[in-house]
Protein backbone atom coordinates (compact mmCIF):
# COMPACT_ATOMS: atom_id res chain seq x y z
CA UNK A 1 0.00 0.00 0.00
CA UNK A 2 2.63 2.54 1.06
CA UNK A 3 5.59 3.27 -1.19
CA UNK A 4 7.50 5.07 1.55
CA UNK A 5 8.27 3.97 5.08
CA UNK A 6 7.05 7.28 6.50
CA UNK A 7 3.31 7.82 5.95
CA UNK A 8 1.89 10.54 8.18
CA UNK A 9 -1.44 10.21 9.97
CA UNK A 10 -3.50 13.38 9.65
CA UNK A 11 -6.46 13.55 12.06
CA UNK A 12 -8.80 16.36 11.00
CA UNK A 13 -11.26 18.29 13.20
CA UNK A 14 -11.90 15.53 15.75
CA UNK A 15 -13.04 17.89 18.45
CA UNK A 16 -15.90 17.77 20.95
CA UNK A 17 -17.66 20.24 18.65
CA UNK A 18 -18.61 17.48 16.23
CA UNK A 19 -21.05 16.07 18.79
CA UNK A 20 -23.17 19.23 18.64
CA UNK A 21 -22.48 20.31 15.06
CA UNK A 22 -25.66 18.97 13.46
CA UNK A 23 -29.10 17.69 14.45
CA UNK A 24 -28.96 15.18 11.59
CA UNK A 25 -27.84 11.57 11.94
CA UNK A 26 -24.17 10.80 11.61
CA UNK A 27 -22.62 7.70 10.09
CA UNK A 28 -19.56 5.81 11.35
CA UNK A 29 -20.33 6.50 15.00
CA UNK A 30 -17.29 4.38 15.94
CA UNK A 31 -14.90 6.40 13.79
CA UNK A 32 -13.21 7.97 16.83
CA UNK A 33 -12.38 4.55 18.27
CA UNK A 34 -10.99 3.46 14.90
CA UNK A 35 -8.91 6.63 14.74
CA UNK A 36 -7.65 5.92 18.26
CA UNK A 37 -6.50 2.47 17.12
CA UNK A 38 -4.74 3.99 14.14
CA UNK A 39 -3.17 6.66 16.33
CA UNK A 40 -1.82 4.01 18.72
CA UNK A 41 -0.29 2.14 15.78
CA UNK A 42 1.36 5.30 14.42
CA UNK A 43 2.72 6.13 17.85
CA UNK A 44 4.15 2.66 18.42
CA UNK A 45 5.76 2.77 14.96
CA UNK A 46 7.29 6.20 15.56
CA UNK A 47 5.59 7.70 12.49
CA UNK A 48 4.53 11.32 12.07
CA UNK A 49 1.13 12.33 13.43
CA UNK A 50 -0.58 15.66 12.82
CA UNK A 51 -3.70 16.77 14.67
CA UNK A 52 -5.70 19.39 12.82
CA UNK A 53 -7.98 21.60 14.88
CA UNK A 54 -10.62 23.82 13.33
CA UNK A 55 -10.99 27.29 14.84
CA UNK A 56 -14.10 28.86 13.38
CA UNK A 57 -14.34 32.61 12.89
CA UNK A 58 -18.02 32.42 13.85
CA UNK A 59 -18.46 32.97 17.58
CA UNK A 60 -21.65 30.91 17.56
CA UNK A 61 -19.90 27.84 16.15
CA UNK A 62 -19.05 24.94 18.47
CA UNK A 63 -15.67 25.04 16.68
CA UNK A 64 -14.93 28.61 17.85
CA UNK A 65 -11.95 28.81 20.20
CA UNK A 66 -14.15 30.26 22.97
CA UNK A 67 -16.57 27.32 22.80
CA UNK A 68 -16.63 24.69 25.52
CA UNK A 69 -16.56 22.14 22.65
CA UNK A 70 -13.30 23.37 21.07
CA UNK A 71 -11.11 20.67 22.65
CA UNK A 72 -9.87 17.57 20.88
CA UNK A 73 -11.93 14.47 21.59
CA UNK A 74 -10.47 12.28 24.32
CA UNK A 75 -9.89 9.35 21.94
CA UNK A 76 -7.38 11.32 19.86
CA UNK A 77 -5.76 13.77 22.26
CA UNK A 78 -2.39 14.88 20.88
CA UNK A 79 0.75 13.75 22.66
CA UNK A 80 3.16 16.55 23.53
CA UNK A 81 5.50 15.37 20.76
CA UNK A 82 2.80 15.44 18.06
CA UNK A 83 2.29 18.36 15.73
CA UNK A 84 -0.93 20.39 16.06
CA UNK A 85 -2.20 22.56 13.24
CA UNK A 86 -4.94 25.11 13.83
CA UNK A 87 -6.89 26.09 10.74
CA UNK A 88 -9.61 28.62 10.02
CA UNK A 89 -10.59 27.30 6.58
CA UNK A 90 -11.95 23.91 5.56
CA UNK A 91 -8.57 22.77 4.19
CA UNK A 92 -5.76 21.90 6.60
CA UNK A 93 -3.15 23.35 4.22
CA UNK A 94 -4.57 26.89 3.91
CA UNK A 95 -2.69 29.41 6.09
CA UNK A 96 -1.07 26.69 8.24
CA UNK A 97 2.39 25.16 8.48
CA UNK A 98 1.18 21.68 7.51
CA UNK A 99 2.98 21.49 4.17
CA UNK A 100 6.21 22.77 5.73
CA UNK A 101 6.00 20.26 8.60
CA UNK A 102 5.43 17.35 6.22
CA UNK A 103 8.28 18.46 3.95
CA UNK A 104 10.66 18.85 6.89
CA UNK A 105 9.82 15.29 7.98
CA UNK A 106 10.23 13.77 4.53
CA UNK A 107 6.58 12.77 4.26
CA UNK A 108 5.18 12.01 0.80
CA UNK A 109 2.20 9.85 1.80
CA UNK A 110 -0.74 10.79 4.01
CA UNK A 111 -3.50 8.86 5.73
CA UNK A 112 -6.27 11.39 6.25
CA UNK A 113 -9.08 10.67 8.70
CA UNK A 114 -11.54 12.69 10.74
CA UNK A 115 -14.61 14.78 10.04
CA UNK A 116 -16.46 15.75 7.99
CA UNK A 117 -16.08 13.66 4.84
CA UNK A 118 -17.93 16.25 2.76
CA UNK A 119 -16.13 19.25 4.19
CA UNK A 120 -12.63 19.31 5.67
CA UNK A 121 -11.69 15.79 4.58
CA UNK A 122 -12.70 16.51 0.99
CA UNK A 123 -10.93 19.89 0.89
CA UNK A 124 -7.75 18.64 2.58
CA UNK A 125 -7.48 15.56 0.35
CA UNK A 126 -7.91 17.55 -2.85
CA UNK A 127 -5.23 20.08 -1.94
CA UNK A 128 -2.88 17.38 -0.60
CA UNK A 129 -3.05 15.63 -3.96
CA UNK A 130 -2.53 18.93 -5.81
CA UNK A 131 0.60 19.46 -3.70
CA UNK A 132 1.93 16.07 -4.80
CA UNK A 133 1.13 13.88 -1.80
CA UNK A 134 -0.14 10.33 -2.20
CA UNK A 135 -3.26 10.17 -0.05
CA UNK A 136 -5.19 7.32 1.59
CA UNK A 137 -8.59 7.80 3.22
CA UNK A 138 -9.89 5.01 5.45
CA UNK A 139 -13.65 5.08 4.93
CA UNK A 140 -14.39 3.82 8.43
CA UNK A 141 -12.26 6.52 10.08
CA UNK A 142 -14.17 9.42 8.54
CA UNK A 143 -17.78 10.48 9.04
CA UNK A 144 -20.55 12.64 7.64
CA UNK A 145 -23.94 13.92 8.68
CA UNK A 146 -27.14 13.61 6.69
CA UNK A 147 -27.77 16.60 4.46
CA UNK A 148 -30.87 18.47 3.31
CA UNK A 149 -30.38 19.40 -0.33
CA UNK A 150 -31.42 22.66 -1.97
CA UNK A 151 -33.88 20.77 -4.17
CA UNK A 152 -35.80 19.59 -1.11
CA UNK A 153 -34.41 16.08 -1.06
CA UNK A 154 -32.60 14.54 1.88
CA UNK A 155 -29.41 12.47 1.74
CA UNK A 156 -28.62 10.03 4.53
CA UNK A 157 -25.27 10.35 6.26
CA UNK A 158 -24.07 7.19 4.50
CA UNK A 159 -25.12 8.60 1.11
CA UNK A 160 -23.26 11.86 1.76
CA UNK A 161 -20.22 9.95 2.98
CA UNK A 162 -20.04 7.50 0.09
CA UNK A 163 -20.85 10.12 -2.56
CA UNK A 164 -17.89 12.23 -1.51
CA UNK A 165 -15.54 9.28 -1.05
CA UNK A 166 -16.55 7.87 -4.44
CA UNK A 167 -15.80 11.22 -6.03
CA UNK A 168 -12.33 11.39 -4.41
CA UNK A 169 -11.30 7.78 -5.04
CA UNK A 170 -8.75 7.07 -7.77
CA UNK A 171 -8.34 10.71 -8.72
CA UNK A 172 -7.37 12.40 -5.46
CA UNK A 173 -6.80 9.48 -3.11
CA UNK A 174 -7.20 5.79 -2.48
CA UNK A 175 -10.25 5.02 -0.38
CA UNK A 176 -9.56 1.97 1.78
CA UNK A 177 -10.42 0.51 5.18
CA UNK A 178 -8.59 1.17 8.43
CA UNK A 179 -7.69 -2.54 8.60
CA UNK A 180 -5.95 -2.27 5.23
CA UNK A 181 -3.99 0.72 6.48
CA UNK A 182 -3.13 -0.89 9.81
CA UNK A 183 -1.85 -4.04 8.10
CA UNK A 184 0.82 -1.90 6.43
CA UNK A 185 2.01 0.09 9.44
C-alpha positions in Angstrom: 0.0 0.0 0.0 2.6 2.5 1.1 5.6 3.3 -1.2 7.5 5.1 1.6 8.3 4.0 5.1 7.1 7.3 6.5 3.3 7.8 5.9 1.9 10.5 8.2 -1.4 10.2 10.0 -3.5 13.4 9.6 -6.5 13.6 12.1 -8.8 16.4 11.0 -11.3 18.3 13.2 -11.9 15.5 15.7 -13.0 17.9 18.5 -15.9 17.8 21.0 -17.7 20.2 18.6 -18.6 17.5 16.2 -21.0 16.1 18.8 -23.2 19.2 18.6 -22.5 20.3 15.1 -25.7 19.0 13.5 -29.1 17.7 14.4 -29.0 15.2 11.6 -27.8 11.6 11.9 -24.2 10.8 11.6 -22.6 7.7 10.1 -19.6 5.8 11.4 -20.3 6.5 15.0 -17.3 4.4 15.9 -14.9 6.4 13.8 -13.2 8.0 16.8 -12.4 4.5 18.3 -11.0 3.5 14.9 -8.9 6.6 14.7 -7.7 5.9 18.3 -6.5 2.5 17.1 -4.7 4.0 14.1 -3.2 6.7 16.3 -1.8 4.0 18.7 -0.3 2.1 15.8 1.4 5.3 14.4 2.7 6.1 17.9 4.1 2.7 18.4 5.8 2.8 15.0 7.3 6.2 15.6 5.6 7.7 12.5 4.5 11.3 12.1 1.1 12.3 13.4 -0.6 15.7 12.8 -3.7 16.8 14.7 -5.7 19.4 12.8 -8.0 21.6 14.9 -10.6 23.8 13.3 -11.0 27.3 14.8 -14.1 28.9 13.4 -14.3 32.6 12.9 -18.0 32.4 13.9 -18.5 33.0 17.6 -21.7 30.9 17.6 -19.9 27.8 16.2 -19.1 24.9 18.5 -15.7 25.0 16.7 -14.9 28.6 17.9 -11.9 28.8 20.2 -14.2 30.3 23.0 -16.6 27.3 22.8 -16.6 24.7 25.5 -16.6 22.1 22.7 -13.3 23.4 21.1 -11.1 20.7 22.7 -9.9 17.6 20.9 -11.9 14.5 21.6 -10.5 12.3 24.3 -9.9 9.3 21.9 -7.4 11.3 19.9 -5.8 13.8 22.3 -2.4 14.9 20.9 0.7 13.7 22.7 3.2 16.6 23.5 5.5 15.4 20.8 2.8 15.4 18.1 2.3 18.4 15.7 -0.9 20.4 16.1 -2.2 22.6 13.2 -4.9 25.1 13.8 -6.9 26.1 10.7 -9.6 28.6 10.0 -10.6 27.3 6.6 -12.0 23.9 5.6 -8.6 22.8 4.2 -5.8 21.9 6.6 -3.1 23.4 4.2 -4.6 26.9 3.9 -2.7 29.4 6.1 -1.1 26.7 8.2 2.4 25.2 8.5 1.2 21.7 7.5 3.0 21.5 4.2 6.2 22.8 5.7 6.0 20.3 8.6 5.4 17.3 6.2 8.3 18.5 4.0 10.7 18.8 6.9 9.8 15.3 8.0 10.2 13.8 4.5 6.6 12.8 4.3 5.2 12.0 0.8 2.2 9.8 1.8 -0.7 10.8 4.0 -3.5 8.9 5.7 -6.3 11.4 6.2 -9.1 10.7 8.7 -11.5 12.7 10.7 -14.6 14.8 10.0 -16.5 15.8 8.0 -16.1 13.7 4.8 -17.9 16.2 2.8 -16.1 19.2 4.2 -12.6 19.3 5.7 -11.7 15.8 4.6 -12.7 16.5 1.0 -10.9 19.9 0.9 -7.8 18.6 2.6 -7.5 15.6 0.4 -7.9 17.5 -2.9 -5.2 20.1 -1.9 -2.9 17.4 -0.6 -3.1 15.6 -4.0 -2.5 18.9 -5.8 0.6 19.5 -3.7 1.9 16.1 -4.8 1.1 13.9 -1.8 -0.1 10.3 -2.2 -3.3 10.2 -0.1 -5.2 7.3 1.6 -8.6 7.8 3.2 -9.9 5.0 5.5 -13.6 5.1 4.9 -14.4 3.8 8.4 -12.3 6.5 10.1 -14.2 9.4 8.5 -17.8 10.5 9.0 -20.5 12.6 7.6 -23.9 13.9 8.7 -27.1 13.6 6.7 -27.8 16.6 4.5 -30.9 18.5 3.3 -30.4 19.4 -0.3 -31.4 22.7 -2.0 -33.9 20.8 -4.2 -35.8 19.6 -1.1 -34.4 16.1 -1.1 -32.6 14.5 1.9 -29.4 12.5 1.7 -28.6 10.0 4.5 -25.3 10.3 6.3 -24.1 7.2 4.5 -25.1 8.6 1.1 -23.3 11.9 1.8 -20.2 10.0 3.0 -20.0 7.5 0.1 -20.9 10.1 -2.6 -17.9 12.2 -1.5 -15.5 9.3 -1.1 -16.6 7.9 -4.4 -15.8 11.2 -6.0 -12.3 11.4 -4.4 -11.3 7.8 -5.0 -8.8 7.1 -7.8 -8.3 10.7 -8.7 -7.4 12.4 -5.5 -6.8 9.5 -3.1 -7.2 5.8 -2.5 -10.2 5.0 -0.4 -9.6 2.0 1.8 -10.4 0.5 5.2 -8.6 1.2 8.4 -7.7 -2.5 8.6 -6.0 -2.3 5.2 -4.0 0.7 6.5 -3.1 -0.9 9.8 -1.9 -4.0 8.1 0.8 -1.9 6.4 2.0 0.1 9.4 
